[in-house]
Amino acid sequence: MGSRIRFVGALVVALALFALVMVVMGTRLDNQQLDPPPASDGEKARQELALTAHALTSSKTAGADAREWETVLGGVWRAWPAGTEPSGHANPSPVVPTGSEKQLLDDVVKLAASFTPDREIGMSIAFSAASHLASTPSTPDVGELARLAASADAVADIDAARQWLTVWTARTRGEGEDAKRALTATLNDIVQGAIELGAKDTRTTYEPIAKKIPDDAYQLLYSRLVQMAKGAHTKGAQALLALASQMQAVPGAPTPGPLPGLTRK
């Protein structure tokens, strides 16, 4: 009899503990916070840029590039994948910006150039979006660009591109020659300024000719410019955009594509 009482007593205690655990779990489930946490400033910036890119995806001229911008940004954020929303909850409906194609492109350039979560992605998108806007090239701030280029690697890359573009100018004499000479002069001034600021002079007397000119020169420049964006704030970003606009305004210049200078992994 005693053993049976002990068994029943143990069973009662076990059931009581089980009931207590279930009550606690039920309370936690009832009070569980299913709403997503507030977005950080970086997440808000990413979502705003992704939404603006999304608004351009149906554009006949910029649509293909805009889809690439949206993809590299991770797409428009949703709290839950479609069809997996918890009971009583729904995905918030993001407000997609509206406006003319020019206004939306202007907004992409502005947002991307100031995109701090990833300066390289942002500047690459800004270069691409700016190429869809018909505008007069700005005069680059050579002093600011020299500051951003004050490293041995930057000097080597920019001067190599300058030499290749000089060859291109000679080969295509008369076809936008003034614009080409102005661009190579700007690049030379940037290199000289960077060296004066203390960058090691890594220029070569003769840079082996690239296989494909001007494409290789432009690819090298865009790659270097997006790397320079890591040290750029507002003034630096504007200087980089001005140089890109000068590059894009040269007759016969290759189009930058959706993500110029960016190596996607």
C-alpha positions in Angstrom: 0.0 0.0 0.0 2.8 2.4 0.9 4.5 2.0 -2.4 1.2 2.6 -4.2 0.7 5.8 -2.2 4.2 6.9 -3.0 3.5 6.2 -6.7 0.2 8.1 -6.7 1.8 11.0 -4.9 4.6 11.1 -7.4 2.1 11.0 -10.2 0.1 13.9 -8.7 3.3 16.0 -8.3 4.3 15.2 -11.9 0.9 16.2 -13.2 0.9 19.4 -11.2 4.3 20.3 -12.6 3.2 19.4 -16.1 0.1 21.6 -15.7 2.3 24.5 -14.3 4.7 24.2 -17.3 1.7 24.3 -19.7 0.3 27.3 -18.0 3.6 29.2 -18.3 4.1 28.2 -21.9 0.5 29.3 -22.7 1.1 32.6 -21.1 4.3 33.1 -23.1 2.6 32.1 -26.4 -0.3 34.5 -25.6 2.1 37.3 -24.9 4.6 36.6 -27.6 5.5 39.7 -29.7 4.9 38.8 -33.3 5.3 42.2 -34.7 8.7 42.9 -36.2 11.1 45.1 -34.2 11.5 48.7 -35.3 13.8 49.2 -38.3 17.2 50.7 -37.8 18.2 53.8 -39.7 20.3 51.6 -42.0 17.3 49.3 -42.7 15.1 52.3 -43.4 17.6 53.7 -45.9 17.9 50.3 -47.6 14.1 49.9 -47.8 13.6 53.5 -49.2 16.3 52.9 -51.9 14.9 49.5 -52.8 11.3 50.8 -53.1 12.5 53.7 -55.3 14.4 51.2 -57.5 11.3 49.0 -57.6 9.2 51.9 -58.8 11.5 52.0 -61.9 11.4 48.3 -62.8 8.7 48.8 -65.4 10.6 51.6 -67.1 11.5 50.9 -70.8 14.9 52.6 -70.5 16.0 52.0 -66.9 13.9 49.0 -66.0 16.5 46.3 -66.5 19.1 48.2 -64.4 16.5 49.0 -61.7 15.7 45.3 -61.3 19.4 44.7 -60.7 19.6 47.6 -58.2 16.6 46.2 -56.3 18.1 42.7 -56.3 21.6 43.7 -55.0 19.8 45.7 -52.2 18.0 42.5 -51.1 14.6 43.4 -52.5 11.7 45.2 -50.8 11.5 44.0 -47.2 8.5 42.0 -46.0 8.0 40.9 -42.4 7.0 37.4 -43.4 7.2 35.5 -46.7 3.9 35.5 -48.6 1.6 32.8 -47.1 3.4 32.5 -43.8 1.8 35.4 -42.0 0.9 34.5 -38.4 -2.8 34.4 -37.6 -4.2 37.9 -37.1 -1.1 39.5 -38.7 -0.5 40.8 -42.2 2.5 42.1 -44.0 2.6 45.9 -44.0 2.0 47.4 -47.4 5.1 49.3 -48.5 4.4 52.6 -50.1 6.1 52.6 -53.5 7.2 56.1 -54.6 5.5 57.6 -57.6 6.6 60.3 -60.0 8.1 60.8 -63.4 11.0 58.6 -64.5 13.4 61.6 -64.2 12.2 62.3 -60.7 12.6 58.7 -59.6 16.0 58.5 -61.2 17.0 61.7 -59.5 15.8 60.2 -56.2 17.8 57.0 -56.8 21.0 59.0 -57.4 20.4 61.1 -54.3 19.6 58.1 -52.0 22.3 55.9 -53.4 25.0 58.5 -53.2 24.2 58.9 -49.5 23.7 55.2 -48.8 25.8 54.6 -45.7 25.0 50.9 -45.0 27.2 50.0 -48.0 29.0 52.9 -49.7 30.3 50.8 -52.6 26.9 49.4 -53.6 25.3 52.8 -53.1 27.8 54.7 -55.3 27.7 52.0 -58.0 23.9 52.3 -58.2 24.3 56.1 -58.2 26.6 56.0 -61.2 24.3 53.7 -63.1 21.1 55.8 -62.4 22.9 59.0 -63.3 23.8 57.5 -66.7 20.1 57.5 -67.5 19.7 61.2 -66.9 20.5 63.6 -69.7 22.4 66.3 -68.0 25.4 68.6 -68.5 28.5 67.1 -66.9 29.6 68.8 -63.7 33.1 70.0 -63.1 34.8 67.5 -60.8 36.3 68.7 -57.5 39.9 67.5 -58.3 41.1 68.3 -54.8 38.5 66.1 -53.1 39.1 63.3 -55.6 42.8 63.5 -55.0 42.1 63.1 -51.3 40.0 60.0 -51.9 42.7 58.7 -54.3 45.6 59.2 -52.0 46.9 55.6 -52.0 49.4 53.7 -54.1 46.8 51.4 -55.6 44.5 54.2 -56.5 47.3 56.1 -58.2 48.3 53.0 -60.2 44.7 52.3 -61.3 43.8 55.8 -62.3 47.0 56.4 -64.2 46.7 53.1 -66.0 43.2 54.1 -67.2 44.5 57.5 -68.2 47.2 56.0 -70.4 44.7 53.7 -72.0 42.3 56.5 -72.7 45.2 58.6 -74.2 45.7 55.7 -76.7 42.0 55.7 -77.4 42.1 59.4 -78.1 44.9 59.0 -80.5 43.2 56.1 -82.3 39.9 58.0 -82.7 41.2 61.5 -83.4 38.5 63.9 -84.2 35.7 61.9 -82.5 34.9 63.8 -79.4 38.6 64.6 -79.0 38.1 67.6 -76.8 36.0 65.7 -74.3 38.5 62.8 -74.2 41.4 65.1 -73.7 39.6 66.9 -70.9 38.9 63.6 -69.2 42.5 62.4 -69.3 43.6 65.8 -68.0 41.2 65.5 -65.1 42.6 62.0 -64.3 46.2 63.3 -64.5 45.3 66.2 -62.1 43.8 63.7 -59.6 46.9 61.5 -59.7 49.2 64.5 -59.3 47.1 65.8 -56.4 47.1 62.4 -54.7 50.9 62.1 -54.9 51.3 65.6 -53.5 49.1 64.5 -50.6 51.6 61.7 -49.8 50.5 58.8 -52.0 53.3 56.6 -53.3 54.0 57.3 -56.9 53.2 53.9 -58.5 52.9 55.1 -62.1 54.6 53.2 -64.8 56.4 54.9 -67.7 54.5 52.7 -70.1 51.3 50.8 -69.2 50.8 47.7 -71.3 47.8 48.4 -73.6 44.5 46.9 -72.5 43.0 44.3 -74.8 39.7 46.3 -75.1 39.8 50.1 -75.1 37.9 52.1 -73.8 35.9 49.3 -72.0 38.8 48.1 -69.8 39.8 51.7 -68.9 36.2 52.5 -67.8 35.8 49.3 -65.9 39.1 50.0 -64.0 38.0 53.5 -63.3 34.5 52.5 -62.0 36.0 49.8 -59.9 38.4 52.3 -58.3 35.8 55.0 -57.9 33.4 52.7 -55.9 36.3 51.7 -53.7 37.1 55.4 -53.1 33.5 55.9 -52.1 34.2 54.1 -48.8 36.0 57.2 -47.6 33.6 59.7 -49.2 30.9 61.7 -47.4 28.6 64.3 -49.0 31.4 66.3 -50.7 33.3 63.3 -51.8 30.2 61.6 -53.2 29.3 64.6 -55.3 32.9 64.7 -56.6 32.7 61.1 -57.6 29.4 61.6 -59.3 30.8 64.6 -61.2 33.8 62.6 -62.5 31.4 59.8 -63.5 29.3 62.3 -65.4 32.4 63.6 -67.2 33.3 60.0 -68.1 29.7 59.2 -69.4 29.6 62.4 -71.5 32.6 61.4 -73.6 31.4 60.4 -77.1 31.7 56.7 -77.6 32.1 56.0 -73.9 30.8 52.5 -72.9 27.5 52.4 -70.9 28.2 51.7 -67.2 25.4 49.0 -66.9 23.5 48.3 -63.7 26.3 48.0 -61.2 29.5 49.6 -62.6 32.7 48.8 -60.7 30.9 46.3 -58.4 32.0 42.7 -58.1 29.1 40.7 -57.0 29.8 37.6 -55.0 
